Amino acid sequence: MTDATDDPALGSARRRISRIRWTTTVVFAATTAVCLGVLVAIALRVDTSAQTKAFDEGLRQQAGSLSELVSISDDGTLDLGRLNATQVGRTTSVLGVVTPSSIEYAEPDQDALPTDDELRRVLATQQKDAGVTAFVASQQRGPTLHWAAAPVFDAAKITSSTPVGAVLLVGGAVPGAAEHAALRNRLLLGSVLLVVAASLLGHVVSGRAMRPAVRGLASQERFLVDAAHELRTPLSVLQLEVDRASLHPDDLATQRAAVDGAGRQVRRLTALTDALLLRARAAVGTADLSRERLRLDQLVERVVTELDETTSRRSDDAPDGAHVALRPDPPPAVVVRANPDVLALGVRNLVENALRHGLPPVVVEVRADAVVVTDAGPGIPAADRARMVEAGTTGDSRAGTGSGLSIASWAARVNGGGLELDDAPSGGLRATLRLPPA
């Protein structure tokens, strides 16, 4: 007996759902990665902006404080004595004092100051709007630094249009580059781990969410296979009855027999359709497969009679001379507890499977707890028997959908029993549908 997970219909449905599931996981992972990437970029920008803002504010404060240490005498001479005498509060790497005509002070050297064009721009800005300002500029020979400029007023020109006699500059690189790089690496690593964890979790959750879809698709595929298997014979016989009636339009007895035969096949088709729908609903858990006490001998006798009539009308449905023998005939009274529609479906498929794939005689035996169907055909190797009860598996090259033994096995399980396959004494296959006692 095979596990439900080995059902080819279920496997096909699972493969299609699996492709959708993996596509969903990839899209989810990509979306998560993009969102986290945007968040990391924003976080790094905010961190850089905060560090830069704090550093620029420190430069402005230092520039304002140091500019008070520089003065201009009445004769226009710069007094840098107090600036040279103090080192307190200096945390910048570059310091300079420039006038409109020259660079009066540079630490560590003039090449560390901004370019001449940038110095002229700063001087012009201070003459128009004196105050401590911050800007970014390249050194004459070096990297780009952050700068702060503070005016040094000339008392003699305080009322003129050019009251600023000099500009003090302080500059340096924004500190915390190593800390910023470490933060960036931590954020990137955390984002990668989050994407992996979210993708795995999403893949697991989507798999659980798609299980009903897998079962639903498998149920649909199994129903189509079973319907093709079950309806093929009665539809063919019904066509034969219609053809027989059309070939003898003036023979009233033939017409009446054809109508009776067609009616029997229509009733059989109705019962088969109900049984197939019952199995489909059972597969998704919406059917009530209630059992009742019934006469197993009468049910088997009715199924055998119907199939014997069918095979006598259709020589292409079984080997020449095939017929069904009931043993003993009549069978003894046997009472079991089972679902009559499902059980009839299972017995019918066992007998039809023997007629289609075995050789005559096909013998059906009613026992106290089982229905045994034997044939004289080639049988099934022991290694292949478990596979043969899978839907879609056939044991020879004859036409068929490979659902007969699968349906019979399902019918036995629904009724609390099981299907056993072994060698018949005549060398064919013996299929035993076991049922629990009433």
Secondary structure, 3 states (H helix, E strand, C coil): CCCHHHCHHHHHHHHHHHHHHHHHHHHHHHHHHHHHHHHHHHHHHHHHHHHHHHHHHHHHHHHHHHHCCCEECCCCCEECHHHHHCCCCCCCCEEEEECCCCEEEEECCHHHCECHHHHHHHHHHHHHCCCCEEEEEEECCCCEEEEEEEEEECHHHCCCCCCEEEEEEEEECCCCHHHHHHHHHHHHHHHHHHHHHHHHHHHHHHHHHHHHHHHHHHHHHHHHHHHHHHHHHHHHHHHHHHHHHHHCCCCHHHHHHHHHHHHHHHHHHHHHHHHHHHHHHHHCCCCCCCCEEEEHHHHHHHHHHHHHHHHHHCCCCCCCCCCEEEECCCCCCCEEEECHHHHHHHHHHHHHHHHHHCCCCEEEEECCCEEEEECCCCCCCHHHHHHHCCCCCCCCCCCCCCCHHHHHHHHHHHCCCEEEEEECCCCCEEEEEECCEC
